Amino acid sequence: MNSFQLPDFEINPISERDGWRLCDFVCANADHIKRYFPKTVAANLNPTLSNIFVLEKIAEFLAGKEYLFTLKEPENRKIIGLIFLKELKKETQEAEIAYCIAYTHKNKGFATLAVKMISEWGFKQQDINQLRIIVHKSNPSSIKVAENCGYIWKETLLKEHTPPNEDPLDMELYILENER
């Protein structure tokens, strides 16, 4: 998988050199992302944990189980976001996209561009026919990303996600079909 180079950021598969940068990203944005990415936050609270997490994600990437990409500033290579292609169901050719962006880079269009590119990559390179984005109604920025990328609201998933120390939340399901 090649990297995607854009003027303001680049999208890269997770790599062994990302441990420290990932730890920095997660620690700086933990309050912003922990509600929807609690496992990612817990797995990246220090550089040692981040290095273990990175090695696990590289193995999953190579095995085709889950794909984690980083969004980085091209100049200093700082991670400004993550995008996952996960919950792959090869038999039904379905997968889910999940994403988070640094609070300092919100509302700049980076997540929308990244979701568009990874959606297209999933369709073309992974033979996916349907992609899902699952988002909470209290996250209008994420809903806007899904809609700007052509995802269509399908239904409310009851008690779909349980954030740390909260009751289960109903989540909104958005779908994008591959138009071959």
Secondary structure, DSSP 8 states (H G I E B T S, - for coil): ---EE-SS-EEEE--GGGHHHHHHHHHHHHHHHTTT-HHHHHTTSSHHHHHHHHHHHHHHHHHTS-EEEEEE-TTT--EEEEEEEEEEETTTTEEEEEEEE-GGGTTSSHHHHHHHHHHHHHHHHS--SEEEEEE-TT-HHHHHHHHHTT-EEEEEEEEEE--TTS--EEEEEEEEE---
